[in-house]
């Protein structure tokens, strides 16, 4: 990993460009102390990719519109991946083409809402960039264990990290915002415990290429709140708290306590899905993301504010339940 980071730094802007002085939790800026959280809705991508029912494009269009009406900070619309690997997202290009004609989407973009797409490599980015009129944010991912990296993108950690950083660099130069995921930070279905130094290396590499948001992930949903301090304070050595986010799955019902601890440490951006839909195709045992409903309820209890319309959220959950043919979590 050290050799990979050294080679990345040779082509990256100096890390100091992206730091803002003291960034440890005792020195949070005013923005970090603000109690408002930003919900990054991942339902159309992470929420749908592992569900048994594959939604037609028409239903996805309505789902995205309904999610936009709830008022999140961003919506992760789809992923540009091989159709045979994730059939549920095979219509990524068609969906974005249809969304280009949606007046409500452009109104939301004009109002500051972001629309994202995930790409596993440069080929995926080539697909996404054709839809710059719809998508303004590029998401990349690197797993923190060799086994999951091989299962997820068929690359070693070093290879996947290099590819992710190359995409971030190009995407930024072409005017996209970037969101970089460090996956499997809290535990791996294949290897168990995760080396914190590997997570720190991934975060540092993302910081060195100027990723706008760096996301700490419990992809399997097996983490504990006690792990959050170590994860966040390690990340703060490279990235200001304003650019950190959390992506937490709720497999064992501990997702809310993990997010609560992240909030207490200054994190204000949280991924979630309507009703907790979703999971990871390449992580056995990974269940859904933390439900937006539960995230809001639990963080409000400790003083968080938000702009999500709960009535619209409830209506969106009922719509998604009818399309998936299953009940989702309401709190």
Secondary structure, DSSP 8 states (H G I E B T S, - for coil): -HHHHHHHHHHS--GGGG--S--SGGG--HHHHS-B-EEEE-IIIIITTT-SS---HHHHHHHHHHHHHHT-SEEEEEEE--TTT-GGGTTHHHHHHHHTT-HHHHHHHHTT-EEEEEESSHHHHHHHGGGTTT--EEEEEEESSHHHHHHHHSS-HHHHHHHHHHHHHHHHHTT-EEEEEEETSS-BTTTBS--HHHHHHHHHHHHHTT-SEEEEEESSS---GGGHHHHHHHHTTTS-GGGEEEEEB-TTS-HHHHHHHHHHTT--EEEEBGGG----TTSTT---B-BHHHHHHHHHTTT-B----HHHHHHHHHHHHHHHTS-----
